[in-house]
Amino acid sequence: MINNAELQNLRRCVELASEALAAGDEPFGSVLVGADGVVLAEERNHVSAGDRTQHPEFTLARWAANNMTPEQRAAATVFTSGEHCPMCAAAHGWVGLGRIVYASSSEQLADWLTEFGASAPPIQILPIPEIVPGLPVEGPVDDLAEQVKDLHRRFYSSKT
């Protein structure tokens, strides 16, 4: 169950996604929170420069690997505007991060891309448990998912 503090972290992810959109990037944002509830790092998408691996979840996994002990990583939570892609889920699993909470799901994103007439991504969209079995995952959060959908709508409408 997502509590009020966690909902606030998800709202921050949507704000970061909005910042990414304003910078010309796909709208994704993520926040890494320690077991004590303290925000340790946050990031937004940076793929518009050409490096398609510059996803916020991947960046946070790298940050965690360099700045946290294995125990701290396992007790941490990654909040994100959109469910991790397979690359980011794998990075999350390899680094040993704990729970993931997302505002919108991969399934929703796939449906939105179809609805917006956008090209499919170059990789298969899969839910996190298919990449990292047994990892605690929560989401989507309906109200925030609608906000994320609007950000994606705005991103893809600017491409036509």
C-alpha positions as a printed Julia matrix, in Angstrom:
160×3 Matrix{Float64}:
  0.0     0.0     0.0
  1.31    3.41   -0.98
  1.28    5.92    1.89
  1.12    9.74    1.73
  4.91   10.23    1.86
  5.32    7.75   -0.98
  2.62    9.48   -2.98
  4.58   12.71   -2.54
  7.66   10.98   -3.97
  5.6     9.83   -6.97
  4.35   13.38   -7.48
  7.96   14.53   -7.56
  8.63   11.92  -10.26
  5.83   13.41  -12.36
  7.35   16.88  -11.82
 10.72   15.55  -13.01
  9.01   13.99  -16.03
  7.48   17.38  -16.78
 10.95   18.96  -16.52
 12.25   16.35  -18.97
  9.45   17.2   -21.39
 10.21   20.93  -21.09
 13.84   20.13  -21.98
 12.8    18.18  -25.08
 13.22   14.74  -23.55
 10.73   11.92  -23.18
  8.78   12.53  -19.96
 10.25   10.23  -17.31
 11.44   11.06  -13.8
 12.61    8.99  -10.83
 13.5     9.39   -7.16
 15.68    7.09   -5.01
 14.63    6.99   -1.35
 16.49    5.35    1.52
 14.91    3.04    4.08
 14.48    6.03    6.41
 12.36    7.88    3.83
 15.07   10.39    2.93
 15.41   11.26   -0.76
 18.95   10.28   -1.76
 18.96   11.17   -5.46
 16.59   12.13   -8.23
 16.89   12.22  -11.98
 14.98   12.85  -15.19
 15.3    11.5   -18.7
 18.22   12.84  -20.79
 17.9    10.9   -24.06
 17.44   13.82  -26.47
 21.21   14.25  -26.83
 21.33   10.87  -28.58
 22.31    8.41  -25.84
 19.13    6.35  -25.47
 20.47    4.74  -22.26
 20.18    7.99  -20.29
 17.05    6.88  -18.46
 16.6     8.18  -14.91
 16.18    4.69  -13.42
 19.45    3.52  -14.98
 21.26    6.63  -13.7
 19.9     6.05  -10.19
 21.02    2.4   -10.28
 24.56    3.56  -11.14
 24.42    6.2    -8.39
 23.28    3.59   -5.86
 26.06    1.17   -6.87
 28.65    3.89   -6.27
 27.21    5.48   -3.13
 25.34    2.86   -1.11
 26.18   -0.42    0.57
 24.43   -3.57   -0.65
 22.25   -3.49    2.47
 21.26    0.14    1.91
 20.41   -0.6    -1.72
 18.23   -3.57   -0.81
 16.29   -1.44    1.7
 15.82    1.5    -0.71
 12.83    2.27   -2.91
 12.87    3.7    -6.42
  9.83    5.81   -7.26
  9.27    6.51  -10.93
  6.78    8.15  -13.25
  6.76    5.09  -15.52
  7.47    1.42  -14.9
 11.09    0.54  -15.67
 11.94   -0.61  -19.18
 13.8    -3.95  -19.42
 17.21   -2.19  -19.46
 16.44   -0.23  -16.31
 14.81   -3.19  -14.55
 17.91   -5.27  -15.25
 20.19   -2.51  -13.9
 17.97   -2.26  -10.8
 18.2    -6.03  -10.28
 21.95   -6.26  -10.9
 22.64   -3.45   -8.41
 20.36   -5.06   -5.81
 17.97   -2.18   -5.27
 14.75   -2.87   -3.39
 11.15   -2.01   -4.09
  9.89   -0.09   -7.13
  6.78    2.11   -7.05
  5.55    3.57  -10.35
  2.82    5.99  -11.37
  2.13    4.41  -14.79
  2.75    0.9   -16.09
  4.56   -0.42  -19.14
  1.25   -1.81  -20.36
 -0.32    1.65  -20.14
  2.62    3.17  -22.02
  2.3     0.58  -24.81
 -1.41    1.38  -25.12
 -0.71    5.13  -25.16
  1.93    4.78  -27.88
 -0.61    2.97  -30.03
 -3.28    5.57  -29.24
 -0.91    8.43  -30.15
  0.25    6.72  -33.36
  3.84    6.69  -32.08
  6.45    4.23  -33.23
  7.0     1.21  -31.03
 10.23    1.28  -29.01
 13.17   -0.77  -30.32
 12.84   -3.22  -27.42
 10.01   -5.35  -26.09
  8.0    -3.6   -23.38
  7.84   -6.03  -20.46
  6.66   -5.71  -16.86
  9.39   -5.55  -14.22
  8.62   -9.0   -12.69
  9.47  -10.64  -16.01
 12.97   -9.14  -15.75
 13.54   -9.26  -11.97
 11.34  -12.01  -10.49
 10.4   -11.59   -6.85
 11.14   -7.86   -6.69
  8.45   -5.94   -4.78
  6.66   -3.68   -7.28
  3.63   -1.41   -6.83
  1.69    0.61   -9.34
  0.09    2.1   -11.29
 -1.53    4.99   -9.41
 -4.56    6.01  -11.46
 -4.61    9.79  -10.83
 -0.9    10.16  -11.49
 -1.02    7.81  -14.47
 -3.45   10.21  -16.14
 -0.97   13.05  -15.59
  1.83   10.95  -17.05
 -0.36   10.07  -20.04
 -0.91   13.78  -20.67
  2.87   14.38  -20.62
  3.37   11.61  -23.18
  0.51   12.96  -25.29
  2.22   16.35  -25.33
  5.6    14.77  -26.18
  4.27   12.74  -29.11
  2.01   15.51  -30.43
  5.11   17.72  -30.69
  6.73   15.1   -32.95
  4.04   15.19  -35.63
